[in-house]
Amino acid sequence: MLKTLQIRTNKRDEMIDITHEAEAFLSVTGVKNGLALIYCPHTTAGITINENADPDVKRDMLRRFDEIYPWDHELDRHMEGNTAAHMKASTIGASQHVIIDDGRLILGTWQGIYFCEFDGPRNRTCYIKIID
């Protein structure tokens, strides 16, 4: 069971909560126990699980990524000029997995699943695979 999400990002760097989409897809599948795999097929975007209660966490994370991986670095040679986006995406990673138990995603109280854009705005694709 595979769900394809089409995501339109609006900024160069942003974190988009896709937890609801994963939960909605899980409910349609009827799977009670298994695993959800959330995958991003892009080299300048990624998937993470982090706090979804305080929006300052997202802002702080994006700011700190910019501090660690500045957009303009005099030694970067990648012709597209988006080496920072590649570095951020590699740090975040391309996928996350979440345990499914009794028909629910097992996430911590404050956790959400995020699509992380680092080279937007763009039209992106993300996949959710439910394995029972």
C-alpha positions as CSV (number, residue, x, y, z in Angstrom):
1,M,0.0,0.0,0.0
2,L,1.6,3.1,-1.3
3,K,0.5,6.8,-1.1
4,T,2.1,9.5,-3.2
5,L,1.9,13.0,-1.7
6,Q,2.3,16.0,-4.0
7,I,3.7,18.9,-2.0
8,R,4.1,22.5,-3.1
9,T,6.7,24.3,-1.0
10,N,6.6,28.0,-0.7
11,K,10.0,29.0,0.7
12,R,13.6,28.1,0.2
13,D,13.7,26.4,3.6
14,E,10.6,25.1,5.4
15,M,9.3,22.2,7.4
16,I,5.8,21.0,6.4
17,D,3.9,18.8,8.9
18,I,2.6,15.7,7.0
19,T,1.6,13.7,10.1
20,H,-2.1,14.1,9.2
21,E,-1.6,12.7,5.7
22,A,0.2,9.7,7.1
23,E,-2.5,9.0,9.7
24,A,-5.3,9.5,7.1
25,F,-3.7,7.0,4.7
26,L,-3.1,4.5,7.5
27,S,-6.8,4.6,8.4
28,V,-7.8,3.9,4.8
29,T,-5.5,0.9,4.6
30,G,-7.0,-0.9,7.6
31,V,-3.6,-2.1,8.7
32,K,-3.5,-2.7,12.4
33,N,0.1,-3.6,13.0
34,G,3.1,-3.0,10.9
35,L,5.4,-0.2,9.8
36,A,5.0,3.1,8.0
37,L,7.9,4.2,5.8
38,I,7.9,7.9,4.8
39,Y,10.4,8.5,1.9
40,C,11.6,11.6,0.0
41,P,13.2,11.0,-3.4
42,H,14.9,14.4,-3.6
43,T,18.5,15.3,-3.0
44,T,17.6,18.8,-1.6
45,A,14.7,17.8,0.7
46,G,14.2,15.2,3.4
47,I,12.0,13.7,6.1
48,T,12.3,14.1,9.9
49,I,10.3,13.4,13.0
50,N,10.4,16.2,15.6
51,E,8.4,18.3,17.9
52,N,5.1,19.6,16.5
53,A,3.7,21.5,19.4
54,D,5.9,24.6,19.5
55,P,6.5,26.3,16.0
56,D,9.7,27.9,17.4
57,V,11.3,24.5,17.1
58,K,11.0,24.5,13.3
59,R,12.2,28.1,13.1
60,D,15.1,27.4,15.4
61,M,16.1,24.3,13.4
62,L,16.0,26.1,10.1
63,R,18.0,29.0,11.5
64,R,20.6,26.6,12.9
65,F,20.9,24.7,9.6
66,D,21.6,28.0,7.9
67,E,24.3,28.8,10.5
68,I,25.9,25.4,10.0
69,Y,25.4,25.3,6.2
70,P,25.4,28.8,4.9
71,W,23.8,29.2,1.5
72,D,26.7,31.2,0.0
73,H,30.1,29.7,0.8
74,E,33.1,30.9,-1.2
75,L,34.6,27.4,-1.5
76,D,31.4,25.6,-2.8
77,R,31.8,24.5,-6.4
78,H,28.5,22.9,-7.2
79,M,27.3,24.6,-10.4
80,E,23.7,24.9,-9.2
81,G,24.8,26.9,-6.2
82,N,22.7,24.8,-3.8
83,T,25.4,22.9,-1.9
84,A,23.8,24.0,1.4
85,A,20.5,22.4,0.4
86,H,22.3,19.1,-0.3
87,M,24.1,19.2,3.0
88,K,20.9,19.9,5.0
89,A,19.0,17.1,3.2
90,S,21.9,14.6,3.9
91,T,21.8,15.6,7.5
92,I,18.1,15.2,7.9
93,G,17.9,12.0,5.8
94,A,15.7,10.7,3.0
95,S,13.3,8.6,5.1
96,Q,11.8,7.8,8.5
97,H,9.9,4.8,9.7
98,V,7.1,4.7,12.3
99,I,5.7,1.6,14.1
100,I,2.0,0.9,13.6
101,D,0.2,-0.7,16.6
102,D,-3.5,-1.2,16.9
103,G,-4.1,0.9,13.8
104,R,-2.2,3.9,15.0
105,L,1.1,5.5,14.3
106,I,3.3,5.2,17.5
107,L,4.6,8.8,17.8
108,G,5.6,10.5,21.0
109,T,3.3,13.1,22.6
110,W,5.0,16.0,20.9
111,Q,6.2,14.3,17.7
112,G,5.2,15.0,14.1
113,I,6.4,13.9,10.7
114,Y,7.9,16.6,8.6
115,F,8.8,17.1,4.9
116,C,11.8,19.4,5.0
117,E,12.4,21.6,2.0
118,F,15.9,23.1,1.6
119,D,15.8,24.4,-2.0
120,G,12.4,25.7,-2.6
121,P,9.9,26.8,-3.6
122,R,9.3,23.7,-5.6
123,N,6.8,21.0,-6.5
124,R,7.8,17.9,-4.6
125,T,6.8,14.3,-4.1
126,C,6.8,12.2,-1.0
127,Y,5.8,8.5,-0.5
128,I,4.2,6.8,2.4
129,K,4.4,3.0,2.3
130,I,2.4,1.0,4.8
131,I,3.8,-2.5,5.5
132,D,1.8,-5.0,7.4
